Amino acid sequence: MTNKAQSAAPELAVEIAGVRFRNPVIAASGTFGFGGEYDGLLDIAALGGICAKGLTVAARNGNGGTRLWETPSGLLNSIGLENPGIEAFIEQELPRLRALGPVVIANLSGGSVEEYSRGAELLSASSVDMIELNISCPNVKSGGIAFGLDAASAASVVAPVRAVCAKPLIVKLSPGAPDLAAVARACVQNGADALSLINTVRGMAIDIRRRRPVFDNITAGLSGPAIRPIALRMVWELYEQVDVPLIGLGGIACAGDAVEFLMAGAAAVQVGSASFSNPAAMNQIAAGIESFMRENNIQTVNGFNIRRRI
Ligand SMILES: Cc1cc2nc3c(=O)[nH]c(=O)nc-3n(C[C@H](O)[C@H](O)[C@H](O)COP(=O)(O)O)c2cc1C
C-alpha cells in the first residue's frame, strides 16, 4: 500500500500573473505559428499555452534570402517577423487559436515605442490572455533587440506599453544584453508581470561555396540545444534579481531539460526549435515532468525549485 503523499496525483497547473496554465509547457513564439500548422501532429489541447508568432501593427513580409540554417546542436534563423499584422491576426487567426484550448499569448514586436504601444492597445481589446513583449528580436533592422540591450531603452518601451496594456504583460529578454539583470529590473520596475528568457543568441554562418554570409542580414538568431546552458545560467542568475515569475526557454528538447529550468527557479518553460524535429516534443515534455514528479514525490511545479530568493 502506498502512503498518502505518494498516492496524491501531482498538480501540473501553474499560475503566472493571475493566468492559469494546465501545465508549465508553452509553445515558444515563432516556432508554432498560430497553432493550426501543427494540427494532427500533437495533442495541442494538452499544452499549457501557445505563444503565437511575433506580431507587428502592420503586416510584414519578413526577410529575403535564406531564413533557416542548421548548425551543430542548433538552428540559425532570420525570419524577420513575417506576420499578417495585428488586426488581421485578431480577425482571422485568433478565433481558431482560442478554440484550441491552451492559454493564448500574443508576442508583440515593433520598430518604435509608438508602434509597440499601438500594438498593445489593439491586443488589449482582443481575447488574448497575455501579451509577451519582444524586445529581443535580433533579425529586424529597427526596434526589436535594440530595446532589450540596456535598462534605459527597455524602460522606454515597457513603461508606455504598460500604461495602455490591459493584459498581463510578459517581457521577453535578450541574451545579448551586457547587463541582463539591470534590464530585467527595469522591466519589472516599469510594470512587467513576468519575464521570459531567452530569445535567440546572435550568430552567423558563411556559405563557403558562395563565399558570402548565408543570411542577407549577415547575422541571425541561434536557438536549440546549443544555447541551453546559456539560457539556464541566465534564469539562475535572474531569479535572485527580480520577484516576478520567470519563464525559461532556450534549447529545451526533453523533460529533463525542462526540469533543469524549473529547478533553476523558472515558473514555466517554453519550447521552440525542438518542435521542428519532434512535433510531439511538448506533449512528451509535459508527460515526462509529471512522471518525474511522481517518481520524486514532488506535488507541485513550484516544488522543483531548488532556489531561494535573497
Ligand atoms: C524560426 C524561429 C522564429 C522565431 N520567431 C520569434 C518571434 O516572432 N518572436 C519571439 O519573441 N521569438 C521568436 N523566436 C525565438 C524563440 O521563441 C525562442 O526564444 C528561441 O528560439 C529559443 O528557444 P528554442 O531554443 O527552444 O528554440 C523564433 C525562433 C525561431 C527558431
The ligand as an SDF file (V2000), in Angstrom:
LIG
                    3D

 31 33  0  0  0  0  0  0  0  0999 V2000
   12.1050   30.1970  -36.6860 C   0  0  0  0  0  0  0  0  0  0  0  0
   12.0450   30.9850  -35.4160 C   0  0  0  0  0  0  0  0  0  0  0  0
   11.2230   32.0980  -35.3360 C   0  0  0  0  0  0  0  0  0  0  0  0
   11.1590   32.8540  -34.1580 C   0  0  0  0  0  0  0  0  0  0  0  0
   10.3160   33.9290  -34.0820 N   0  0  0  0  0  0  0  0  0  0  0  0
   10.1790   34.5990  -32.8990 C   0  0  0  0  0  0  0  0  0  0  0  0
    9.2380   35.6660  -32.7650 C   0  0  0  0  0  0  0  0  0  0  0  0
    8.4980   36.0020  -33.6890 O   0  0  0  0  0  0  0  0  0  0  0  0
    9.1710   36.3180  -31.5640 N   0  0  0  0  0  0  0  0  0  0  0  0
    9.9640   35.9470  -30.4980 C   0  0  0  0  0  0  0  0  0  0  0  0
    9.8650   36.5610  -29.4200 O   0  0  0  0  0  0  0  0  0  0  0  0
   10.8340   34.9180  -30.5940 N   0  0  0  0  0  0  0  0  0  0  0  0
   10.9650   34.2550  -31.7620 C   0  0  0  0  0  0  0  0  0  0  0  0
   11.8450   33.1940  -31.8510 N   0  0  0  0  0  0  0  0  0  0  0  0
   12.6630   32.8380  -30.6750 C   0  0  0  0  0  0  0  0  0  0  0  0
   12.0390   31.6690  -29.9030 C   0  0  0  0  0  0  0  0  0  0  0  0
   10.7530   31.9980  -29.4130 O   0  0  0  0  0  0  0  0  0  0  0  0
   12.9520   31.2610  -28.7370 C   0  0  0  0  0  0  0  0  0  0  0  0
   13.1560   32.3700  -27.8830 O   0  0  0  0  0  0  0  0  0  0  0  0
   14.3110   30.7520  -29.1860 C   0  0  0  0  0  0  0  0  0  0  0  0
   14.2030   30.0090  -30.3740 O   0  0  0  0  0  0  0  0  0  0  0  0
   14.9890   29.8910  -28.1280 C   0  0  0  0  0  0  0  0  0  0  0  0
   14.2030   28.7520  -27.8300 O   0  0  0  0  0  0  0  0  0  0  0  0
   14.4480   27.2950  -28.5220 P   0  0  0  0  0  0  0  0  0  0  0  0
   15.9170   27.0240  -28.4030 O   0  0  0  0  0  0  0  0  0  0  0  0
   13.5880   26.3570  -27.7410 O   0  0  0  0  0  0  0  0  0  0  0  0
   14.0130   27.4250  -29.9560 O   0  0  0  0  0  0  0  0  0  0  0  0
   11.9380   32.4560  -33.0390 C   0  0  0  0  0  0  0  0  0  0  0  0
   12.7640   31.3210  -33.1290 C   0  0  0  0  0  0  0  0  0  0  0  0
   12.8160   30.5850  -34.2880 C   0  0  0  0  0  0  0  0  0  0  0  0
   13.7040   29.3590  -34.3410 C   0  0  0  0  0  0  0  0  0  0  0  0
  1  2  1  0
  2  3  1  0
  2 30  2  0
  3  4  2  0
  4  5  1  0
  4 28  1  0
  5  6  2  0
  6  7  1  0
  6 13  1  0
  7  8  2  0
  7  9  1  0
  9 10  1  0
 10 11  2  0
 10 12  1  0
 12 13  2  0
 13 14  1  0
 14 15  1  0
 14 28  1  0
 15 16  1  0
 16 17  1  0
 16 18  1  0
 18 19  1  0
 18 20  1  0
 20 21  1  0
 20 22  1  0
 22 23  1  0
 23 24  1  0
 24 25  2  0
 24 26  1  0
 24 27  1  0
 28 29  2  0
 29 30  1  0
 30 31  1  0
M  END
$$$$
